[in-house]
Amino acid sequence: MAVEIFKTDITEANAASNTVLHLQQLFPKANFNFDLQDCDNILRLESDYDIIQPTIAAVKALGFYCELLL
């Protein structure tokens, strides 16, 4: 299982929770969680599939900034 890390502008726990729920509905075989204590408001993705671009697109569609950290 691969882990990908994204930088976001999501700062509120409620928004993070709603985003995770939305992503899990779109990608039920993946796991998502946030680290809002990190300065980059990290979104972590664990998946056996390459869903990096669809994840970024889904977060952006919710009105938030999202980019893959290398």
URPE-V364559 format. One record per pair of residues at least 6 apart in sequence whose ideal C-beta (glycine too) atoms are under 8 Angstrom apart, sorted by sequence separation. I is the first residue (numbers start at 1). J is the second residue. D is the distance in Angstrom with one decimal. If there is no record, write none. Layout:
# URPE-V364559
i = {I | I}
j = {J | J}
d = {D | D}
This chain:
# URPE-V364559
i = {10 | 24 | 35 | 45 | 59 | 60 | 23 | 24 | 34 | 35 | 45 | 59 | 24 | 34 | 10 | 23 | 34 | 35 | 33 | 34 | 45 | 56 | 32 | 33 | 55 | 56 | 20 | 32 | 43 | 56 | 19 | 20 | 31 | 32 | 20 | 31 | 32 | 19 | 30 | 31 | 30 | 31 | 43 | 52 | 30 | 16 | 29 | 29 | 30 | 16 | 27 | 29 | 30 | 27 | 13 | 43 | 10 | 12 | 19 | 27 | 11 | 16 | 8 | 10 | 16 | 27 | 42 | 26 | 27 | 40 | 11 | 10 | 8 | 9 | 23 | 26 | 7 | 8 | 10 | 7 | 8 | 7 | 8 | 23 | 6 | 22 | 23 | 5 | 6 | 5 | 6 | 5 | 6 | 4 | 5 | 19 | 22 | 3 | 4 | 3 | 3 | 4 | 19 | 2 | 18 | 1 | 2 | 19 | 1 | 2 | 1 | 4 | 6 | 15 | 6 | 4 | 8 | 6 | 10 | 9 | 8 | 9 | 8 | 7 | 8 | 7 | 6 | 7 | 6 | 7 | 6 | 7 | 5 | 6 | 4 | 5}
j = {16 | 30 | 41 | 51 | 65 | 66 | 30 | 31 | 41 | 42 | 52 | 66 | 32 | 42 | 19 | 32 | 43 | 44 | 43 | 44 | 55 | 66 | 43 | 44 | 66 | 67 | 32 | 44 | 55 | 68 | 32 | 33 | 44 | 45 | 34 | 45 | 46 | 34 | 45 | 46 | 46 | 47 | 59 | 68 | 47 | 34 | 47 | 48 | 49 | 36 | 47 | 49 | 51 | 49 | 36 | 66 | 34 | 36 | 43 | 51 | 36 | 41 | 34 | 36 | 43 | 54 | 69 | 54 | 55 | 69 | 41 | 41 | 40 | 41 | 55 | 58 | 40 | 41 | 43 | 41 | 42 | 42 | 43 | 58 | 42 | 58 | 59 | 42 | 43 | 43 | 44 | 44 | 45 | 44 | 45 | 59 | 62 | 44 | 45 | 45 | 46 | 47 | 62 | 46 | 62 | 46 | 47 | 64 | 47 | 48 | 48 | 52 | 55 | 64 | 56 | 55 | 59 | 59 | 64 | 64 | 64 | 65 | 65 | 65 | 66 | 66 | 66 | 67 | 67 | 68 | 68 | 69 | 68 | 69 | 68 | 69}
d = {5.2 | 7.3 | 7.6 | 7.1 | 7.9 | 5.8 | 7.3 | 8.0 | 7.0 | 4.2 | 7.5 | 3.8 | 6.2 | 6.6 | 6.2 | 4.8 | 5.6 | 7.0 | 7.7 | 7.5 | 5.8 | 4.9 | 6.6 | 5.2 | 7.4 | 7.0 | 4.8 | 6.8 | 7.9 | 6.9 | 7.8 | 6.6 | 8.0 | 5.8 | 6.8 | 7.4 | 7.8 | 7.6 | 6.0 | 4.2 | 6.5 | 7.3 | 7.1 | 5.8 | 3.9 | 4.1 | 6.8 | 7.0 | 7.1 | 6.0 | 6.9 | 6.9 | 6.2 | 7.8 | 6.5 | 6.8 | 6.8 | 7.9 | 7.5 | 5.5 | 6.5 | 8.0 | 7.7 | 7.3 | 8.0 | 7.3 | 7.7 | 7.4 | 7.2 | 6.8 | 5.9 | 5.3 | 7.5 | 6.4 | 6.5 | 5.7 | 4.2 | 4.7 | 7.4 | 7.0 | 7.4 | 6.9 | 5.2 | 6.0 | 7.0 | 6.8 | 7.5 | 5.8 | 4.3 | 7.5 | 7.7 | 5.9 | 6.9 | 7.4 | 7.8 | 6.4 | 6.5 | 6.3 | 4.5 | 7.0 | 5.3 | 7.7 | 6.1 | 7.3 | 7.9 | 5.3 | 6.3 | 7.0 | 6.7 | 7.2 | 5.6 | 5.7 | 7.1 | 7.4 | 7.0 | 7.7 | 6.5 | 7.4 | 5.3 | 5.7 | 5.7 | 4.1 | 6.0 | 7.7 | 5.1 | 7.3 | 5.3 | 5.2 | 6.4 | 8.0 | 5.7 | 5.3 | 7.4 | 6.5 | 6.4 | 4.6}
